[in-house]
């Protein structure tokens, strides 16, 4: 596997010299590595947590930290009237899973921003998970 950044090379060289040599040999000579690789995330990218539809819940959705599962009440979300509510709940609970220290108010405002930036295609893909 080739090296991806100078930061990775420095870390491996200092902590895992054997792995560094293996990666360095796999990297083309003369390749200019960036200092650090940034992972780009799209507005609809969420964490990989187990999702479950539970229509017997008394709320729209919840995230259980102990099990790492997101539960969503599809019936309650549909009863609200529009399919966008299901997407809002999905994004909201994923944010709770990703950032457990955020307050409810912070999660709510971030959810609004993320859903607003999402494309129709991303929303449709997310909605199709619950059909």
SVG drawing of the C-alpha trace seen along z (x, -y; Angstrom):
<svg xmlns="http://www.w3.org/2000/svg" viewBox="-51 -26 63 30">
<polyline fill="none" stroke="black" stroke-width="0.4" points="0.0,0.0 1.5,-3.3 2.0,-6.3 -0.8,-8.8 0.7,-11.8 3.9,-13.2 2.1,-13.1 1.4,-9.4 5.0,-8.8 6.4,-10.7 4.1,-8.8 5.0,-5.4 8.7,-6.1 8.7,-7.1 6.4,-4.4 6.4,-1.5 9.6,-1.5 9.0,1.9 5.5,0.8 7.0,-2.5 9.6,-0.7 6.9,1.5 4.7,-1.5 7.7,-3.5 8.6,-0.7 5.1,-0.6 5.1,-4.3 6.3,-5.5 9.6,-7.3 9.3,-11.0 5.7,-11.2 5.0,-14.5 2.9,-13.7 0.5,-16.2 1.2,-17.2 -2.1,-15.8 -5.0,-14.1 -8.4,-15.6 -11.4,-13.3 -14.2,-15.1 -17.6,-14.4 -20.8,-15.3 -23.8,-16.7 -25.6,-13.3 -22.7,-11.2 -23.6,-9.7 -22.0,-7.3 -22.3,-3.5 -24.6,-2.7 -27.2,0.1 -30.6,-1.3 -33.9,0.3 -37.5,-0.7 -39.4,-0.5 -43.0,-1.7 -43.9,-1.0 -41.7,-3.8 -43.3,-6.9 -40.9,-9.3 -39.7,-10.0 -36.3,-8.3 -33.5,-7.6 -29.9,-6.5 -28.7,-4.1 -25.0,-4.6 -24.8,-1.2 -25.8,0.8 -24.8,-1.7 -28.2,-1.4 -30.5,-4.0 -34.2,-3.4 -36.7,-5.3 -40.5,-5.3 -41.6,-5.3 -45.3,-5.5 -44.9,-8.6 -42.7,-10.3 -45.2,-9.5 -48.1,-10.7 -46.5,-14.1 -47.3,-14.5 -44.2,-14.7 -41.4,-12.3 -38.8,-15.0 -39.5,-14.4 -38.1,-10.8 -34.9,-12.2 -34.7,-14.9 -35.0,-12.2 -32.4,-10.0 -29.9,-12.9 -30.7,-14.0 -30.1,-10.6 -27.0,-10.1 -25.6,-13.3 -26.3,-12.1 -24.4,-8.9 -21.5,-10.8 -21.3,-13.6 -22.8,-12.4 -21.6,-15.5 -23.6,-18.0 -26.7,-19.5 -30.1,-18.9 -30.2,-22.5 -26.9,-22.1 -27.9,-18.8 -31.2,-20.4 -29.5,-23.4 -26.9,-21.2 -29.6,-18.9 -31.4,-21.8 -28.2,-22.9 -27.3,-19.4 -30.7,-18.6 -30.9,-22.0 -27.6,-21.2 -28.5,-17.7 -29.4,-17.1 -32.7,-15.5 -30.8,-12.4 -29.2,-12.0 -32.6,-12.5 -34.2,-10.0 -31.4,-7.4 -31.8,-8.0 -35.6,-7.7 -35.3,-4.5 -33.6,-2.8 -36.9,-2.8 -39.3,-1.5"/>
</svg>
